[in-house]
Amino acid sequence: MPVPVRSGGRVSGMDAGDVVRSAKWMASLRAVGSAQGLRTVRSAWRRHRVDAVGLPRQGTERARVPGPAEGAEPGPGGGVVRFARSSLRVRVTVGGAVFLGWDGAGPEPSYALAGAAPEADERAVLEPDTDGGWRVVAERALVVVSRHGMVEVRTPGGALLRRDLPPRWWEPAARSGGRGGRWVQRSQVPADARFFGLGGRSAGPRLRDGWYRLWNTDPGGAFEPGDDPLYITMPVLLTVADAGTHLVFHDTTWDGRVALWEGEEGAGSGHDRPGRCEVRMDGGPLRSWVLVGSPARVLHGWAGLTGGAAVPPAWALGYQHARWGFGSEREVRRVVAGYRERGLPLSAVHLDIDHFRGHRSFTVDRRRFPDLPGLAADLRGQGVRLVSIVDPAVKEEPGMAVYDGGVEADAFVRDVRGRVVRGEVWPGPCVFPDFTDPEVRRWWGGLYAERLVQGFSGVWHDMNEPVSFAAFGDPTLPRSARHSLEGRGGDHREAHNVYGLTMARAGYEGLRELRPDERPFLFSRSGWAGMQRYGGTWSGDVATGWPGLRASLALVLGLGLCGVPYSGPDVGGFTGFPSPELFLRWFQLGAYLPLFRTHAAITAGRREPWEFGPEVLEHAGAALRERTRLLPYFVTLAHLAQRTGAPYVRPVWWRSPEDRALRDCEDAFLLGDALLVAPVLEAGADRRAVRLPRGLWYDTATGRAHEGPGQVLLDAPLSRVPVLARAGAVVPVAGADGAVELEVWPPAPGRTGGGVLVPDAGDGWKRPDAVRFVTRWRDGVVAVEREGAAEVGFRVRLRG
């Protein structure tokens, strides 16, 4: 069978990544059967034919650059600089964010923004610069526009953070469909800068030199470090340098690629070679946001733009167990009883597609689960919630309620000829709701009533890149497929990356309307900038192995720096059979991540801790109990993430970005401000080096103090991983009776410390007040004070 190939630098059929993914898909589909495998071939050719008709032809393209400046018009927060062949809008908002929009692009409409664009800072004024250009001076940033279209973002003191060279556009001479032509933006950053972000990446969190694609993709099978792209890609890049930290967000949803090259100090006759970034997009507006400041300030500003993170209910911060292949109600009860009999805390059980009737979402296999509401009620009485998977693809089956309802609502994506687009997913031939249509979102959100009736307390969205199985090419919908895009109209090239985001919005808003007194619990495999408004995510199908364990941490850290604080991996890996040591080390890592969940494929080994022997059971039990003890701290971090944008899990350079050694540290992380966790990420290790930020740190196992910055060698026996507490920290924990108490670590001599507690206010919408504490030495004794109150009000346990 002939295979379409890459031509002219543009993908017309399969590229190298498609070949690899197709091989993985075919391998994974062998277990499904030859009939479905044959349908994936037909589906791939059908998609190819639809795009051959529906996509505009390449045609001749003209290159364009802004040209020389011709004048400027002041406006709120900045103004518009006009060039011979383009224009640039500069606007600084009251929060300090800088908006840059070429060719008349404004900040709206945008899927990333939480609402209307923030108001302009009236104090920021566009004024002439010395070289014939213009500049905007603001409280947190200085923006300089040259007469040829180069844009520099500097600190208020003048230190260069980012230099955008004049952009370039390629516009078809005769274009039909789409919005704008391709464009490229090249930028320079300081030579010492390090790059982070771009969504969920399997290597990192520091992004090395190379190309990164911006196209949400199911890699097929399972992924390891180096596989790219994955399920969540975002044009969000965080850059850390001596001069300062900044975040840039290119607000376009189209397919694109980002190339990064780190700089080199003293390169070439003693001159620095700057770091470089190149963003190439297939379409969409050339507009961006830049935020400047400390990491905490930058993420706070990013949350202000894109919305605070949804706070999960407290039970969703506990340990959760999932498996593709529970098979029956009896098996679920057996597994839950296993946790209870061994005294292991368990908050939730997740049911995968095998509990559906023929893999159809919003159905139940009554033979295997004859009384799902009864099962949910029984488990809830034991403190265990049920969580349901939901896939977006709807089986094309007249007579099935969801399909018939979608047909009546005209909810499904169509091609350029008006025919409903069909694909191949787990149930067989499927159609796909258009979640970029507000009416379709309302229809879909109402379907979650069935899940609530069945007793489920939360949902996880899967296969929503979206996926349509394909024997070759990209496993998704035709790029020419038509979407509403909030009534503006467009095709899948523009809608693909926000499909998961808009599905999450539909589910979240539906659950909120159906059960208004409870915060929804929802996490999604795919998404885009702003997805934190509706919930979190997880690693997807990470491969079982030590590289997969390392990738798990990279994903959580990278997503947190893109504004998605609630995430976690499939503990033990999605595929394969982890060794007892690997499973235990993965479990210990998971105990300190926001989403703590075991999960595995139907063909993989089991993930119950007792399946790995008595030693693993003992040590996994200790990790579970520690997670339960830290739940008040996790609840606090969840509320702080919503209010400040700070992720639960932070890179070790979070408070010391000027420490270059910390920027390169990828095997440890901060849990909030108080704890530093150093997981074991390689086989056979019983000691490991830990790089400390500045200040005094206590080994929580031995109480020994270590002074940072610097590196220490700590014991890491199978029973635990190294965890250190910042001197002066106040950590809210659960006492033996379940009541919240304060674990206090002495501040360094002559210094003060402190901490925050946000009490658990239940699963509703009440916004609890933050309680702040200060620690200090007084007459040779550590004293704890509660701000604004004469009494602390909680039991205090002094450590160290």
C-alpha positions in Angstrom: 0.0 0.0 0.0 1.6 3.4 -1.0 2.2 5.8 1.9 1.8 9.6 1.5 5.1 11.4 2.2 6.3 14.7 3.4 6.6 17.2 0.6 7.9 20.8 0.5 8.4 20.9 4.2 4.7 20.5 4.9 3.0 17.3 6.1 0.7 15.9 3.4 0.4 12.4 4.8 2.9 10.7 7.2 6.0 12.1 8.8 8.5 10.2 10.8 6.5 10.6 14.0 3.3 9.4 12.2 5.2 6.2 11.1 6.2 5.4 14.7 2.8 6.2 16.1 1.1 4.1 13.4 3.3 1.1 14.3 2.3 1.5 17.9 -1.3 1.8 17.1 -1.3 -1.3 15.0 0.5 -3.2 17.7 -2.0 -2.1 20.3 -5.0 -2.9 18.1 -3.9 -6.5 17.4 -5.6 -7.4 20.7 -8.8 -5.8 19.5 -9.2 -8.0 16.5 -8.6 -8.0 12.8 -12.1 -6.5 12.0 -11.3 -3.3 13.9 -7.8 -3.3 12.5 -9.3 -3.3 9.0 -11.7 -0.5 9.9 -8.7 1.6 11.0 -7.2 1.3 7.5 -10.5 2.4 6.0 -10.8 5.2 8.5 -7.3 6.5 7.6 -8.0 6.5 3.9 -11.4 8.1 4.4 -9.8 10.9 6.4 -7.1 11.3 3.7 -9.8 11.6 1.0 -11.8 14.1 3.0 -8.8 16.3 3.5 -7.8 16.1 -0.2 -11.2 17.7 -1.0 -11.6 19.9 2.0 -8.3 21.5 2.6 -7.2 24.6 0.6 -4.4 23.9 -1.9 -1.0 25.1 -1.0 -0.6 27.5 -4.0 2.1 30.2 -4.3 3.0 31.9 -1.1 4.3 35.4 -0.6 6.6 36.3 2.3 6.0 39.5 4.2 7.8 41.3 7.0 6.6 44.5 8.8 8.9 46.9 6.9 9.9 50.3 8.2 7.9 52.1 10.9 5.6 54.9 9.6 4.1 56.2 12.9 2.4 55.4 16.1 -0.9 56.1 17.8 -1.0 56.1 21.6 -3.8 54.2 23.3 -4.8 52.7 26.6 -1.8 51.0 28.2 0.4 51.7 25.2 -0.8 52.0 21.6 -0.3 50.9 18.0 2.9 51.2 16.0 2.3 51.2 12.3 4.8 49.8 9.8 4.8 49.7 6.0 3.2 46.3 5.8 1.8 45.6 9.3 1.0 47.1 12.6 1.8 46.1 16.2 -0.5 46.7 19.2 1.2 47.0 22.6 -0.9 47.1 25.7 0.2 46.7 29.3 -2.5 45.6 31.7 -3.1 46.7 35.3 -1.6 43.4 36.4 1.6 44.0 34.5 1.0 41.6 31.7 2.2 42.8 28.3 0.0 42.1 25.2 1.6 42.2 21.7 -0.7 41.8 18.7 0.4 42.0 15.1 -1.8 42.7 12.0 -4.7 44.1 14.1 -4.9 41.1 16.4 -6.5 41.8 19.8 -6.6 39.7 22.9 -10.1 38.4 22.2 -11.6 36.0 21.3 -9.4 33.5 23.1 -9.9 30.0 24.6 -7.1 30.7 27.1 -8.5 33.8 28.8 -10.8 33.2 31.8 -13.0 36.1 30.7 -12.6 39.5 29.1 -9.1 40.7 28.7 -7.8 42.6 31.7 -8.0 46.4 31.7 -5.2 48.5 30.4 -2.8 50.2 32.8 -3.4 53.9 32.1 -0.1 54.8 33.6 1.7 53.0 30.8 2.2 55.4 27.9 3.7 54.9 24.4 6.5 57.4 23.8 9.2 57.9 21.2 12.6 56.2 21.7 16.0 57.5 20.8 16.6 55.4 17.6 13.3 56.2 15.8 11.3 53.5 17.6 9.0 53.7 20.5 8.8 52.4 24.0 6.2 51.7 26.8 7.4 52.1 30.4 5.4 50.2 32.9 5.8 49.3 36.6 7.0 45.8 35.9 8.3 45.9 32.4 9.9 48.1 29.8 8.8 47.4 26.2 11.0 48.8 23.4 9.8 48.6 19.7 12.5 49.4 17.1 11.8 51.1 13.8 12.1 47.8 11.9 9.7 45.8 14.1 12.0 44.3 16.7 10.4 44.1 20.2 12.4 43.9 23.4 10.9 43.2 26.8 13.2 44.4 29.6 13.0 44.6 33.4 12.1 48.1 34.8 15.9 48.5 35.4 16.6 47.9 31.7 18.0 44.3 31.8 17.0 42.4 28.6 14.7 39.4 29.1 13.5 38.8 25.6 14.1 40.2 22.1 11.6 39.3 19.4 13.0 39.8 15.9 10.7 41.2 13.2 8.2 38.4 12.4 7.6 36.9 9.0 4.3 35.8 7.4 3.7 33.5 4.4 0.3 34.1 2.9 -1.2 32.1 0.0 -1.9 34.3 -3.0 -5.4 32.8 -3.3 -6.5 31.5 0.0 -9.7 29.8 1.0 -10.6 28.7 4.5 -8.5 29.2 7.6 -7.4 32.4 9.3 -4.2 34.0 8.1 -1.1 32.3 6.7 1.8 30.7 8.3 4.1 32.8 10.4 7.4 32.5 12.2 8.7 34.5 15.2 12.3 34.3 16.2 13.5 35.4 19.6 16.6 35.8 21.7 17.0 35.4 25.4 20.1 35.8 27.7 22.9 33.4 27.3 22.4 31.8 30.7 18.6 31.3 30.3 16.9 27.9 30.7 13.6 27.0 29.1 10.6 25.3 30.7 6.9 24.6 29.8 5.3 23.9 26.4 2.7 21.7 28.2 3.3 18.1 29.1 6.7 17.0 27.9 8.2 13.6 28.7 11.8 14.9 29.1 12.7 17.7 31.4 11.3 19.7 33.0 14.1 21.7 31.6 13.6 21.8 27.8 16.8 21.0 25.9 17.8 22.1 22.4 15.5 20.8 19.7 12.1 21.0 18.1 8.8 20.6 20.1 5.5 20.2 18.3 2.3 22.0 19.3 -0.3 19.4 18.3 -2.1 17.3 21.0 -1.3 13.7 20.2 -1.9 10.3 21.6 1.5 8.7 21.0 -0.1 5.2 20.8 0.8 2.4 23.1 2.9 4.1 25.7 5.5 6.8 25.9 9.0 7.3 27.4 11.3 10.3 27.7 12.0 11.8 24.3 8.6 10.9 22.8 7.0 14.1 21.5 4.4 15.4 21.2 2.1 14.1 23.9 -1.5 14.7 25.0 -1.2 18.3 26.2 0.8 20.8 24.2 0.7 24.6 25.0 2.5 27.5 23.4 3.5 28.6 26.9 7.2 29.0 27.5 8.8 30.0 30.9 12.3 31.3 30.7 14.6 31.6 33.7 17.7 33.7 33.6 19.9 35.8 35.9 18.2 38.9 34.7 14.8 37.6 35.7 12.0 35.2 34.9 9.4 35.7 32.1 6.6 33.7 30.6 5.5 34.1 26.9 2.3 32.7 25.6 1.5 32.7 21.8 -2.2 32.7 21.8 -3.1 30.7 18.7 -4.5 27.1 18.7 -3.1 26.0 15.4 -0.5 23.3 14.8 3.0 24.6 15.2 6.6 23.9 16.2 8.9 25.5 18.7 12.7 25.3 18.3 14.9 26.0 21.3 18.6 26.6 21.5 20.3 27.4 24.8 22.9 30.1 24.7 26.5 30.0 25.7 28.4 32.5 27.8 31.8 33.6 26.5 31.2 32.0 23.1 33.4 33.2 20.3 36.1 35.7 21.4 34.6 36.2 24.8 31.2 37.3 23.5 28.0 35.6 24.8 25.9 33.7 22.4 22.2 34.4 23.3 19.7 31.6 23.7 17.2 31.4 20.8 13.6 30.4 20.3 11.8 30.0 17.0 8.0 29.6 16.9 6.5 28.4 13.6 2.7 28.3 13.4 0.5 27.0 10.5 -2.0 29.8 11.0 -3.9 31.9 13.4 -3.2 35.4 14.8 0.3 36.4 15.7 -0.4 37.6 19.3 1.3 37.0 22.5 1.3 37.8 26.2 4.5 38.3 28.2 4.6 38.3 32.0 7.7 39.4 34.0 8.9 39.0 37.6 9.7 36.3 40.1 8.4 32.8 39.3 5.7 33.3 41.9 4.7 36.6 40.4 4.7 35.3 36.9 2.5 32.3 37.7 0.2 34.6 39.7 -0.2 36.8 36.7 -0.7 33.8 34.4 -3.5 32.6 36.7 -5.0 36.1 36.6 -5.2 35.8 32.8 -6.3 32.3 32.4 -8.2 31.6 35.6 -7.6 30.0 38.9 -7.2 26.3 39.2 -10.3 24.3 40.2 -10.0 23.1 43.8 -10.6 19.3 43.9 -12.8 18.0 46.7 -10.6 16.9 49.6 -11.2 13.2 49.0 -9.6 13.6 45.5 -6.3 14.6 47.2 -6.2 11.1 48.8 -5.0 7.9 47.2 -7.0 6.5 44.2 -6.9 3.1 42.5 -7.7 2.5 38.9 -7.4 -0.4 36.4 -8.5 -1.0 32.9 -9.9 -4.5 33.4 -11.7 -4.7 36.7 -14.2 -6.7 34.8 -17.0 -6.9 37.4 -18.6 -5.5 40.5 -17.3 -8.5 42.4 -13.7 -7.7 41.5 -14.1 -4.1 42.6 -15.5 -5.2 45.9 -12.6 -7.7 46.3 -10.0 -5.0 45.7 -11.6 -2.5 48.0 -11.8 -5.2 50.7 -8.1 -5.9 50.2 -7.2 -2.3 51.1 -9.6 -2.3 54.1 -8.3 -5.7 55.4 -4.7 -4.4 55.3 -5.5 -1.1 56.9 -4.5 0.9 53.7 -6.2 4.2 53.1 -8.2 4.4 49.9 -10.2 7.4 48.7 -11.5 6.4 45.3 -11.8 3.6 42.7 -11.8 4.5 39.0 -13.7 2.4 36.4 -12.3 2.3 32.9 -14.1 1.6 29.6 -14.7 -2.1 30.5 -17.6 -1.2 32.7 -19.5 0.3 29.7 -21.8 -1.7 27.5 -19.6 -2.3 24.5 -17.3 0.6 25.4 -20.1 3.1 24.9 -19.8 6.2 27.2 -22.8 6.8 29.5 -23.8 3.2 29.5 -23.4 0.3 32.0 -22.7 -3.4 31.3 -25.5 -4.8 33.5 -24.1 -8.3 33.3 -20.9 -7.3 34.9 -22.2 -4.5 37.1 -25.8 -5.4 37.9 -26.2 -2.7 40.6 -23.8 0.1 40.0 -25.7 2.6 42.3 -25.7 0.0 45.0 -22.0 -0.6 44.6 -21.3 3.2 44.8 -23.4 3.6 47.9 -21.7 0.7 49.6 -18.3 2.0 48.8 -19.1 5.5 49.8 -20.2 4.2 53.2 -16.6 3.0 53.5 -15.2 6.3 52.5 -14.4 5.3 48.9 -15.8 7.2 45.9 -16.4 5.9 42.4 -14.9 7.8 39.4 -16.0 7.1 35.8 -14.1 7.4 32.6 -15.8 9.3 29.8 -14.7 9.2 26.2 -16.0 11.8 23.6 -16.5 9.5 20.7 -20.1 8.3 20.3 -20.9 5.1 18.6 -22.8 5.6 15.4 -25.8 3.5 16.5 -29.4 4.5 15.8 -31.5 3.7 18.8 -28.8 4.4 21.3 -29.9 7.4 23.4 -26.7 9.4 23.3 -26.4 9.0 19.5 -30.0 9.8 18.8 -29.8 12.8 21.1 -26.7 14.1 19.4 -28.3 13.7 16.0 -31.4 15.7 17.2 -29.1 18.4 18.6 -27.0 18.4 15.4 -24.1 18.0 17.8 -21.6 16.1 15.7 -18.6 17.4 13.6 -19.2 17.5 9.9 -17.0 17.7 6.8 -16.9 20.5 4.2 -19.7 18.8 2.3 -22.0 18.7 5.4 -21.6 15.0 6.1 -21.0 13.8 9.7 -17.4 12.9 10.2 -16.9 9.2 11.1 -13.9 7.6 12.9 -12.9 4.4 14.6 -12.6 4.2 18.4 -13.1 1.6 21.0 -16.9 1.1 20.4 -16.4 0.8 16.7 -17.5 3.3 14.1 -18.0 6.6 15.9 -19.0 10.3 15.5 -17.6 13.2 17.5 -19.4 16.0 19.3 -18.3 19.6 18.4 -17.5 21.0 21.9 -16.5 24.3 20.3 -20.3 24.9 20.0 -21.9 26.3 23.2 -25.2 24.5 22.5 -23.3 21.2 22.1 -21.5 21.8 25.4 -24.8 22.3 27.1 -26.2 19.1 25.6 -23.2 17.1 26.5 -23.1 18.5 30.0 -26.6 17.2 30.6 -25.5 13.7 29.8 -23.5 13.6 33.1 -26.8 13.2 34.9 -26.6 9.5 34.0 -23.2 9.2 35.7 -24.5 10.9 38.8 -27.5 8.5 38.9 -25.1 5.6 38.7 -23.4 6.9 41.9 -20.2 8.3 40.4 -18.5 11.2 42.3 -16.1 12.3 39.5 -15.1 11.7 36.0 -11.9 11.4 33.9 -11.9 12.3 30.3 -9.9 10.1 28.0 -9.2 9.9 24.2 -10.1 13.5 23.8 -7.1 14.8 21.7 -9.4 13.7 20.0 -8.4 10.2 18.9 -9.7 8.3 15.9 -7.7 5.1 15.3 -5.7 5.1 12.1 -3.6 2.5 10.4 -1.4 5.4 9.1 -1.2 9.1 9.4 -2.4 11.3 12.3 -4.9 9.4 14.6 -7.4 12.2 14.8 -10.2 13.9 12.8 -9.7 15.2 9.3 -8.0 18.6 9.4 -10.7 19.9 7.1 -13.5 18.9 9.4 -15.7 21.8 10.3 -16.2 23.3 13.8 -18.4 26.0 15.3 -15.5 27.8 17.2 -18.1 29.7 19.2 -20.0 30.6 16.0 -17.0 32.0 14.1 -16.6 28.9 12.1 -13.4 27.1 11.2 -11.8 23.7 10.7 -10.0 21.1 12.7 -6.7 22.7 12.2 -7.8 25.5 14.5 -10.1 23.4 16.8 -7.9 20.3 17.4 -5.8 21.6 20.2 -8.8 23.0 22.2 -11.0 19.9 21.7 -10.0 18.5 25.1 -10.3 21.9 26.7 -13.8 22.5 25.5 -14.9 19.0 26.4 -13.6 19.6 29.9 -15.6 22.8 30.0 -18.7 21.0 28.9 -18.3 18.3 31.6 -17.4 20.8 34.4 -20.2 23.2 33.7 -22.7 20.3 33.3 -21.7 18.7 36.6 -21.8 22.1 38.3 -25.3 22.7 37.1 -26.5 19.2 37.9 -25.0 19.2 41.4 -24.6 22.9 42.3 -23.7 22.3 46.0 -20.6 20.2 45.2 -17.3 21.1 43.5 -16.9 18.9 40.4 -14.0 16.5 40.3 -12.8 16.2 36.7 -9.5 15.5 35.1 -8.7 15.3 31.4 -6.0 13.6 29.3 -5.9 16.4 26.8 -6.3 20.1 27.1 -4.8 23.5 26.4 -4.0 26.8 28.1 -6.6 27.5 30.7 -7.7 23.9 31.3 -7.0 24.3 35.0 -10.3 26.2 35.3 -12.1 22.9 34.9 -9.8 20.4 36.7 -6.5 18.7 36.2 -4.8 16.0 34.2 -2.7 12.9 34.4 0.3 11.5 32.6 -1.5 9.4 30.1 -0.1 6.1 29.0 3.4 6.3 30.5 5.6 3.2 29.8 6.5 1.0 32.7 10.2 1.3 33.4 12.7 3.5 35.2 12.6 6.0 32.2 8.8 6.2 32.6 9.2 6.9 36.3 11.5 9.9 35.5 9.1 11.1 32.8 6.3 11.1 35.4 8.1 13.8 37.4 9.0 15.8 34.4 5.4 16.0 33.3 4.0 17.1 36.6 6.7 19.8 37.0 6.3 21.1 33.5 2.5 21.2 33.6 2.6 23.1 36.9 4.8 25.8 35.3 2.1 26.1 32.5 -0.6 26.8 35.1 -2.0 23.2 35.6 -1.2 22.4 39.2 -3.2 19.2 39.7 -1.7 16.2 37.9 0.0 12.9 38.5 1.2 9.7 36.7 -0.1 6.2 36.4 1.8 4.9 39.4 3.7 1.7 38.2 3.3 2.7 34.6 0.4 2.0 32.3 2.0 -0.9 30.5 4.0 -3.9 31.5 4.9 -5.5 34.8 7.0 -3.3 37.2 9.5 -5.0 39.4 8.7 -4.7 43.2 11.5 -2.1 43.5 10.2 0.0 40.6 6.6 -0.1 41.8 7.6 0.9 45.3 9.8 3.8 44.1 7.0 5.0 41.8 4.5 4.7 44.7 6.7 6.7 47.0 6.9 9.4 44.3 3.2 9.4 43.8 2.5 9.9 47.5 3.9 13.4 47.2 2.2 14.4 43.9 -1.2 16.1 43.7 -3.0 13.2 41.9 -2.0 10.0 43.6 -3.3 7.2 41.4 -2.3 3.7 40.4 -3.5 2.6 37.0 -2.6 0.0 34.3 -3.7 -1.4 31.0 -5.8 -4.4 30.6 -2.8 -6.4 29.5 -0.5 -5.2 32.2 0.3 -6.5 35.7 -1.8 -5.7 38.8 -1.1 -2.5 40.8 -2.4 -3.4 44.3 0.5 -2.9 46.7 0.1 -6.4 48.2 0.8 -8.0 44.8 4.5 -7.1 45.1 5.3 -9.0 48.3 5.3 -8.2 52.1 8.3 -5.8 52.0 6.7 -3.6 49.3 3.4 -3.8 51.1 4.9 -2.6 54.4 6.8 0.4 52.8 3.9 1.3 50.5 1.6 1.3 53.5 4.0 3.8 55.2 3.9 6.0 52.1 0.0 5.9 52.1 -0.2 6.8 55.8 2.2 9.7 55.2 0.0 10.9 52.4 -3.0 10.7 54.7 -1.1 12.6 57.4 -0.2 15.4 54.9 -3.8 15.8 53.6 -4.3 19.2 55.4 -1.2 20.4 53.7 -2.4 19.2 50.3 -5.8 20.9 50.9 -3.9 24.1 51.7 -1.8 23.8 48.6 -4.9 23.3 46.4 -6.5 26.5 47.7 -3.2 28.4 47.3 -2.9 27.2 43.8 -6.3 28.6 42.9 -5.6 31.9 44.6 -2.0 32.5 43.7 -1.2 30.3 40.7 1.6 28.6 42.5 1.6 24.8 41.7 1.7 22.3 44.5 4.8 20.7 43.0 7.5 23.3 42.2 11.0 23.1 40.8 13.7 23.5 43.4 14.7 26.8 41.9 11.3 28.3 42.6 12.5 30.7 45.3 16.1 30.9 44.1 15.9 31.3 40.3 19.3 33.0 40.3 20.9 29.7 41.4 22.1 28.3 38.1 22.8 24.8 39.6 19.2 24.6 40.8 17.9 25.4 37.3 19.4 22.2 36.1 18.1 20.0 38.9 15.4 17.7 37.6 15.4 14.8 40.1 13.9 16.6 43.1 11.1 19.1 43.8 9.5 21.4 46.3 6.1 20.4 47.7 4.8 23.9 48.5 7.2 26.1 50.3 7.9 23.8 53.2 9.1 20.4 51.9 11.7 19.3 49.5 11.2 15.8 48.1 14.0 13.8 46.5 12.5 10.6 44.9 14.6 7.7 43.9 14.6 7.4 40.1 17.1 4.7 39.4 17.4 1.0 40.3 19.4 -0.2 43.2 19.9 3.2 44.8 19.9 3.4 48.6 21.6 6.8 48.8 21.2 9.8 46.7 22.7 13.3 46.2 20.2 16.1 46.9 20.9 19.7 45.8 19.6 22.2 48.4 18.4 25.8 47.8 19.8 28.4 50.1 18.8 28.2 53.8 18.7 25.6 56.5 16.9 22.3 55.8 16.0 19.4 58.1 16.1 15.8 57.1 12.6 14.8 58.3 13.7 11.2 59.0 16.8 12.0 61.2 16.2 15.6 62.2 19.7 16.5 61.1 20.1 20.0 59.7 21.8 20.8 56.4 22.8 24.2 55.1 22.1 25.3 51.5 23.0 26.2 48.9 24.9 23.0 48.1 24.7 19.3 47.7 24.3 16.6 50.4 24.3 12.9 50.3 21.3 11.3 52.1 20.2 7.8 52.9 17.3 6.5 50.7 16.5 3.0 51.9 13.7 1.1 50.3 11.5 2.2 53.2 11.4 5.8 52.3 12.7 8.6 50.0 14.5 11.7 51.3 12.2 14.5 52.4 13.6 17.7 53.9 11.7 20.5 55.7 12.6 24.2 55.4 13.8 25.7 58.7 11.0 27.7 60.3 8.2 25.9 58.3 4.8 25.3 59.7 3.2 22.3 58.0 -0.5 21.5 58.7 -0.9 17.7 59.2 -3.5 15.3 60.5 -2.9 14.1 64.0 -3.6 10.7 65.4 -7.2 11.6 66.1 -7.7 13.2 62.6 -7.6 16.7 63.9 -5.4 19.2 62.2 -2.1 20.0 64.1 0.9 22.0 63.2 4.2 20.4 62.6 6.9 23.1 63.3 10.5 23.0 62.2 12.8 25.5 64.1 13.9 28.5 62.2 17.6 29.2 61.7 19.1 31.2 64.6 18.2 34.8 64.4 15.6 34.1 61.6 11.9 33.8 61.5 9.7 31.3 59.5 6.1 30.6 59.0 3.3 28.8 57.2 -0.3 28.8 56.0 -3.3 26.6 56.7 -6.4 26.8 54.6 -8.9 24.6 56.5 -11.0 22.0 54.6 -14.5 23.6 54.2 -16.0 20.5 52.7 -16.8 19.7 49.1 -19.0 22.8 48.5 -18.1 26.3 47.3 -17.3 28.0 50.6 -14.1 29.9 50.4 -12.2 29.3 53.7 -10.0 32.0 55.1 -6.3 31.4 55.1 -4.7 31.1 58.6 -1.1 32.4 58.8 1.5 31.5 61.4 4.9 32.9 62.3 7.8 31.0 64.0 10.6 32.7 65.8 13.1 32.1 68.6 12.1 33.7 71.9 14.2 33.2 75.0 15.8 30.2 73.6 12.5 28.5 72.7 10.7 28.2 69.4 7.5 30.3 69.6 4.6 29.9 67.2 2.2 32.8 66.7 -1.0 33.1 64.7 -1.4 36.3 62.8 -4.4 38.4 64.1 -5.1 36.1 67.1 -3.9 35.8 70.6 -4.0 32.0 70.6 -2.6 29.6 68.0 -5.8 27.5 68.1 -4.1 24.2 67.0 -1.9 21.6 68.6 1.8 22.3 67.9 4.3 19.5 67.5 7.9 20.7 67.4 10.3 18.7 65.1 14.0 18.9 64.5 
